[in-house]
């Protein structure tokens, strides 16, 4: 009886301890989400209009070709994910093997992760500008035909954005993998080495299976970021241009809310749709990861 009362008291204290955090999260995140959902059913312009219009905002967004173009752009940017994982794993494995100068390279590769995404965007905007260092170098070696306006055409602009994403995220991915490698008991690698497994056999049959959950976490977080965190890089690199060719769904929220200045209700509707897309993609990834999760266990 005393044990039951003690457990109940501990449970009550645990709930009381986390209650302030829950209230803060509800105030900072929950209330704005609720307001956005309710405003998405209105013609709210931020000041005077706030009439209920039902599903009109959602209908106009879904049938709009611009929305599907922006959704396509967000999907194209997912190309960076396998590149990030590949280079992140390569860097992490080299650091784990403690190659010559590994302490210096560990700091060097993580440096882009410390930089603000706005700074990253400005760096690549300067580098790939019409008269930027890259084009000047190409002209200097007689390759004038390759000195193009990289940010003025959709394919090359999307390529520059993907390159900036890979460059700025390798450090995060490598540190994540290093954390996963440090949790693997050294005895597993030693046993594989004693059994005669070569380096590549140990890599594919021992190391990678132990890092399934690390890869799962990386994929989920990266996909969420692609759909919700691209505004700083897009705004500093291309501002969504040319036209809407590099505009992503999250940047569309900014355009409707602050560029036009009168479609805040529609911007809320885009935000709600984006939230649903991210939730569905996260659920899909978790389901897929669940099927292959036993590989590393």
C-alpha positions in Angstrom: 0.0 0.0 0.0 2.8 2.4 1.0 4.7 1.5 -2.2 1.6 2.3 -4.3 1.1 5.6 -2.6 4.8 6.4 -3.1 4.7 5.7 -6.8 1.5 7.8 -7.1 3.2 10.7 -5.3 6.3 10.4 -7.6 4.1 10.4 -10.7 2.2 13.5 -9.4 5.5 15.3 -8.8 6.7 14.4 -12.2 3.6 15.9 -13.8 3.9 19.0 -11.7 7.6 19.3 -12.7 6.9 19.3 -16.5 3.7 21.3 -16.3 5.5 24.7 -16.7 7.3 23.5 -19.8 4.1 22.1 -21.2 2.3 25.5 -20.6 5.1 27.4 -22.2 5.0 25.1 -25.3 1.3 25.5 -25.6 1.5 29.3 -25.3 4.5 29.7 -27.7 3.6 27.0 -30.2 0.1 25.7 -29.6 -1.8 29.0 -29.5 -0.2 30.4 -32.8 -1.0 27.1 -34.5 -4.7 27.3 -33.4 -4.9 30.9 -34.6 -3.4 30.0 -37.9 -5.9 27.2 -38.4 -8.9 29.5 -37.6 -7.6 32.3 -39.7 -7.1 30.0 -42.7 -10.9 29.9 -43.1 -11.1 33.7 -43.4 -10.1 36.4 -45.9 -8.0 38.0 -43.2 -5.7 40.8 -44.5 -4.0 41.6 -41.2 -6.1 44.7 -40.5 -9.6 45.2 -41.7 -10.9 42.0 -43.3 -11.6 38.9 -41.2 -14.8 37.3 -42.7 -15.3 33.6 -42.7 -15.0 32.2 -46.3 -14.9 28.5 -45.6 -12.6 26.4 -47.7 -12.1 29.1 -50.4 -8.4 29.6 -49.5 -7.7 25.9 -49.6 -9.5 25.5 -52.8 -7.7 28.3 -54.6 -4.3 27.0 -53.3 -4.9 23.4 -54.4 -6.1 24.4 -57.9 -3.3 26.9 -58.3 -0.5 25.8 -60.5 2.0 27.9 -58.5 1.4 25.8 -55.4 2.3 22.5 -57.2 5.4 24.2 -58.8 6.6 25.2 -55.3 5.9 21.7 -54.0 7.9 20.4 -56.9 10.8 22.7 -56.0 10.7 21.5 -52.4 10.8 17.9 -53.6 13.7 18.6 -56.0 15.7 20.0 -53.1 15.5 16.6 -51.4 18.2 15.6 -53.8 20.6 17.1 -51.2 19.6 14.4 -48.6 21.5 11.4 -50.1 24.5 13.7 -50.8 24.5 14.9 -47.2 24.4 11.4 -45.9 27.1 10.1 -48.2 29.6 12.9 -47.5 28.7 13.1 -43.8 29.3 9.4 -43.4 32.6 9.6 -45.4 33.9 12.5 -43.2 32.7 10.8 -40.0 34.5 7.6 -40.9 37.7 9.4 -41.7 37.5 11.3 -38.4 36.7 8.1 -36.5 39.8 6.4 -38.0 41.8 9.5 -36.8 43.5 10.2 -40.0 46.4 12.7 -40.0 45.1 16.2 -38.8 41.7 14.8 -37.8 41.2 17.4 -35.0 41.8 20.3 -37.4 39.4 18.8 -40.0 36.8 18.1 -37.4 36.6 21.8 -36.6 36.9 22.7 -40.3 34.0 20.6 -41.5 31.7 21.7 -38.6 32.4 25.4 -39.2 29.6 25.8 -41.8 27.0 24.4 -39.3 27.9 27.2 -36.9 27.2 29.9 -39.6 23.7 31.4 -39.9 21.8 30.2 -42.9 21.5 33.8 -43.9 25.3 34.0 -44.0 25.5 30.8 -46.0 23.1 32.3 -48.5 25.0 35.5 -48.9 28.3 33.6 -49.3 26.9 31.5 -52.2 25.2 34.5 -53.7 28.5 36.2 -53.9 30.4 33.1 -55.1 27.9 32.3 -57.9 27.1 35.9 -58.8 27.4 37.1 -62.4 30.7 38.8 -61.6 31.5 36.5 -58.6 34.8 34.7 -57.9 33.7 31.5 -59.8 32.9 33.3 -63.1 36.0 35.5 -62.8 38.1 32.3 -62.4 36.4 30.7 -65.4 37.1 33.8 -67.5 40.7 33.9 -66.3 41.3 30.4 -67.7 39.5 31.1 -71.0 36.2 29.3 -70.2 34.0 32.4 -70.8 31.2 30.2 -72.2 30.8 28.7 -68.7 30.6 32.1 -66.9 26.8 32.2 -66.8 24.3 33.8 -64.5 24.1 30.8 -62.2 21.2 32.3 -60.1 19.3 33.6 -63.1 18.1 30.2 -64.5 16.0 27.6 -62.7 18.2 24.5 -63.2 21.5 26.1 -62.2 19.9 28.1 -59.4 18.4 25.0 -57.9 21.8 23.3 -58.2 23.4 26.2 -56.3 20.8 25.9 -53.5 21.4 22.1 -53.3 25.2 22.7 -53.1 24.8 25.2 -50.3 22.6 22.8 -48.4 25.1 20.0 -48.7 28.1 22.3 -47.8 26.4 23.6 -44.7 25.0 20.3 -43.4 28.0 17.9 -43.8 29.3 19.0 -40.4 26.0 18.2 -38.7 25.7 14.9 -40.4 29.3 13.8 -39.6 28.9 14.8 -35.9 25.7 12.8 -35.7 27.4 9.7 -37.2 30.4 10.1 -34.9 28.0 10.1 -32.0 26.5 6.9 -33.3 29.9 5.3 -33.8 31.0 6.2 -30.3 28.1 4.3 -28.9 29.0 1.1 -30.6 31.1 -1.2 -28.4 34.7 -1.6 -29.7 34.5 -5.3 -29.0 32.1 -5.7 -32.0 34.7 -4.2 -34.4 37.5 -6.3 -32.7 35.4 -9.5 -33.1 34.8 -8.8 -36.8 38.5 -8.1 -37.3 39.5 -11.4 -35.5 37.0 -13.3 -37.7 38.9 -12.0 -40.8 36.5 -9.3 -42.0 38.2 -6.7 -44.2 37.6 -3.0 -43.9 34.7 -2.9 -46.4 33.1 -5.9 -44.9 33.3 -4.4 -41.4 31.8 -1.1 -42.9 28.8 -2.7 -44.6 28.1 -5.6 -42.3 29.0 -4.1 -38.9 29.2 -0.3 -39.0 26.2 0.6 -41.2 23.7 -1.8 -39.5 24.6 -0.2 -36.1 23.8 3.2 -37.5 20.3 2.6 -38.8 18.6 4.7 -36.2 21.1 7.5 -36.8 20.2 7.5 -40.5 16.5 7.4 -39.7 16.8 10.5 -37.4 18.9 12.3 -40.0 16.4 11.7 -42.8 13.4 12.7 -40.7 15.0 15.9 -39.5 16.4 16.8 -42.9 13.1 16.3 -44.7 11.3 18.4 -42.1 13.9 21.2 -42.6 13.6 21.2 -46.4 9.9 21.8 -46.2 9.9 24.3 -43.3 13.4 25.9 -43.0 14.4 27.0 -46.4 13.3 30.7 -46.1 16.8 32.2 -45.1 18.7 30.5 -47.9 16.0 31.1 -50.6 15.6 34.7 -49.6 19.3 35.6 -49.6 20.1 33.5 -52.7 17.3 33.9 -55.2 14.3 35.5 -53.5 12.3 32.7 -55.1 13.3 33.7 -58.7 13.4 33.6 -61.5 9.7 33.8 -61.3 8.6 31.1 -58.9 11.2 28.6 -60.2 13.1 28.4 -56.9 10.2 29.3 -54.5 9.5 26.6 -51.9 6.2 26.1 -50.0 7.5 27.7 -46.8 8.7 30.7 -48.9 5.2 30.9 -50.4 3.9 31.7 -46.9 6.2 34.7 -46.7 5.1 35.9 -50.2 1.4 35.7 -49.5 1.7 37.2 -46.0 4.3 40.0 -46.5 5.0 40.6 -50.2 1.4 41.0 -51.2 0.5 42.1 -47.7 -3.2 41.3 -48.0 -3.4 37.5 -48.2 -2.7 36.6 -44.6 -5.6 34.2 -44.5 -4.3 32.4 -47.6 -0.8 32.4 -46.0 -2.3 30.6 -42.9 -4.0 28.1 -45.2 -0.6 27.4 -46.9 0.9 26.9 -43.5 -1.8 24.4 -42.5 -1.3 22.5 -45.7 2.5 22.5 -45.2 2.0 21.2 -41.6 -0.1 18.3 -42.9 2.4 17.5 -45.6 5.3 17.4 -43.1 3.3 15.2 -40.7 2.4 12.7 -43.5 6.0 12.6 -44.7 7.3 12.1 -41.1 4.7 9.3 -40.6 5.7 7.7 -43.9 9.4 7.8 -43.0 8.9 6.3 -39.6 6.8 3.5 -41.1 9.5 2.7 -43.6 12.2 3.0 -41.0 10.2 0.6 -38.7 10.3 -2.1 -41.4 14.1 -1.9 -41.7 14.8 -1.1 -38.0 15.5 -4.7 -37.1 18.5 -4.7 -39.5 20.6 -2.9 -36.9 19.2 -4.6 -33.8 
